[in-house]
């Protein structure tokens, strides 16, 4: 892990994300790319080119100054960082920048959203989780030091999740964290009994280096998968959640939703999503 993108809007939550990203960068000797997207209004777009250039220069200078204040913070000492400023708030742009710099990880803060606004609009973080092709680590609160000790890996344990699991396992091993395998069983048409779930988990784990240690395997019953993951993490006193995700766009998002987006929106501990 050598290149990490951190979207910055100079809020407290982007500060929380930057602290975590700095800890990860320091541990992996990685470089941070601090990405800020200017909120250019329609009024600015409609004015003359000469005036537009002056306004853009003003906003660029302002953003550059605020970047300098961010990188001067104590937790950024010794961290190599590069500012990137984009003119428009198009959140797929984060994925494009990630591809340009060949980033390994996106770390971003989230305030979350709730109610009808959260469902129809979604938070900016949800949009990134949905569109990103690289892992996204969502941070909700300030941490003194990012060093996860117990990580919940929540999955349906289909074989298609194997590569995502290997990436998550590598991340956990780098921190010598305990990785807990969690299957959330819900009362729906896909309901499985305990023996069926354990057999599915056994077949999955047989293709990994993980032993079938009963202490690291949990079948948790709940009314929904996101609630089950959060409640299981609390039960296990985990300090991080990691899940594989397909990501969903357009009508698929409206019909099926996304567990990753829901967790990014509601979990109070960091959530790592890895695209299948």
Secondary structure by P-SEA (a helix, b strand, c coil): ccbbbbbccccaaaaaaaaaaaaaaaaacbbbbbbbbbbcccccccccaaaaaaaaaaaaaaaaaaaaaaaaccccccbbbbbbbbcccccaaaaaaaaaaccccccccccccccccccccccaaaaaaaccccbbbbbccccccccccbbbbcccccccaaaaaaaaaaaaaaacbbbbbbbbbccccccccaaaaaaaaaaaaaacccccccccccccccccaaaaaaaaaaaacccbbbbbbcccccccccccccaaaaaaaccccbbbbbcc
